[in-house]
């Protein structure tokens, strides 16, 4: 009986060792770049924002990924405030017009669909992003009114600084510049 259990244990160990030795190496599927209020911002979110020009880093930006992560953090903070005050829903036609412009920029409906598939997002997710952009614009217009551009920019920056101060933000992304 003892020999039998020893043989079974040895066979199980050999089987486990063999399975571990032949397992494929781990594959990175996505990466968390930041967490805002418990909600992750993923590398795929950053790549999609860049791919579809939902965030447009200024030309010459040394670290477009870092710039985009920062804009997505700000976006999450603003959307939390927008959701609290619920501005009116944007015109669905305006959303469609902007979505159609993205499709035309891709060259064709088929090319746009391919780009969506590669980015791992859906047309509906892009539509929601556009909707939220329009909601944020409405909210900012209500909050800061018709101030001149520099005053509005300064007021918006101060407001975002306050939102950041109150928020739970963890940034996991580190620039690879200079490596």
N, C-alpha and C positions, 0 to 999 in steps of 0.2 A: 504494500500500500504506500509506504514511504517513497519507494523508488518511483512509483507511478506519479505521485504528486510532484516530486522533484522534476521529473521529465516534463510534466504539463507546465510547470512554472518556467522551466528553461525554454520550452517551445513558445510560450506566451512572450517571454522576454525577447527571444530572437525575432518573433513576429513584429513586436513593437519597435525594436531596434531597426529592423529592415524597413518598416513603413516610414520611420522618421528619416532614415538615410535617403529614401527615394522621394520624399516629399519635395514639391517644388518650392523654390525660395519665395519668401513673402513678397507680394506685389503691392506697391503703394497705390491706393485707389484715389484718395483725396487727402488733403491736408488742412488742418484748422489753422487759419491765419490770425484770427482774433475772436474774442467772445465778448458780446455786448449784451449785458443784462441776461446772461444765460443762453443767449442765442449765438450759435457759431457763424462766423463768416469763413467760408471754405475757399480753398484755392480755385475750385471750379467756379465759384461765384465771381471771383476776381477775374478769371480768364474770360468768362462770359461777358462781364461788364466791359472788358477791353475789346473783345471780339465784336460786340454789337454796338460799340461806341456809346454805351450807356454812361460810362465815365470816360472823359477825354483828357488825359494828362497833357499839359502844355508841351509844345514841341521843345525838345532839349531837356526834358525831365530826366535826371540821372537814374531814377528808380521808379519807372512807371508802375510796377507792382506795389511798391510801398505807398505811392501816391493814391493808387486805387483803393488799397486797404483803408487808408485814412478817410477817403470819400465815402466808402461803404459804412464805416463806423459812424460818420456824421449822419449819413442817411438813416441808419437805424435809430439814432438818437432823435432826429427830426420826426421820423414816422411815429415814434412813440408819442411825441407831443401832438402831432397832427391827429392821431387816433383819439387822444383825449378830448380834443376840441371839435372834432368831426366837421370839417368844412364841407360845403356842398360837393356832391359827386361831379366829376368832370363830364363834359359832353362826350358820349360814346363815339360820336363822329370824329372828334379830335383825336381820340385814342387810335381809331382805325386809320386816320390820315398819317399819324406818326408811325404806326406799325407798317403801313404800306410803304412809307419812305425807307424804312429799314430794309424791307424786301427788295425795293428797287435798287438800293445801294449794293445788295448782294448780287444783282444781275438778273435774277429770275426767281420765280416762286420755288422751283426745284433746288436752286443753289441755296436759297434761304433755308429751306427745310433741311438740306444737308448740313449747313452750318449749325443749325439748331441741334441736330442729332449729334454732331461732333462735340458741341459744347455741353451736351447732356441736359438741355433745357427744352421747354415746350413753348409753343407760340403763346399759350395762355399765360405762362410765367413772364414772358416779355410784355404782354398786354398789361399784366398787373403792375409791372415795373413802370411802364409808361403812365398808367392810371395814378400810381403813387407819386410820380414826378409832378403830374398836374395838380394833385391834391396838395403837395408841398408848396408849389408855386402859389396856389390860392391862399393857403395858410400864411405864407410869408407876406403876401400882399395885404392880408387882413391885419397881421401883427405889426408890420413896419410901415404900412401905408405907402404914400407916394414920395417918400424922402428921396433926396438926390442920391445918385449911385454910390458915392463915397460914404455918405452918412449911413445908407442902408447896409452897405458892405461892413462897415464898422459895427453897427448894431447887430447884424447877423453873426459876426465873428464873436462878439461879446456873449451873445445868447448861446452859441455853440460851446464856448468855453465854460459857461455855467452848466450846460447840460452834461458836458464831459465830467465836470467836477462832481456832480451828483450821481453819475452813473457808475455801474460796476463794469469796467472794461479791462480785459486782459489781451494784450497784443503778443502774439506768439511769433509773428513774422519778424525776421531779421534780414536786413538787406545783405545781399551777397556782393555788393559793390566793394571793390578793392581786394577781393580774394584772388 
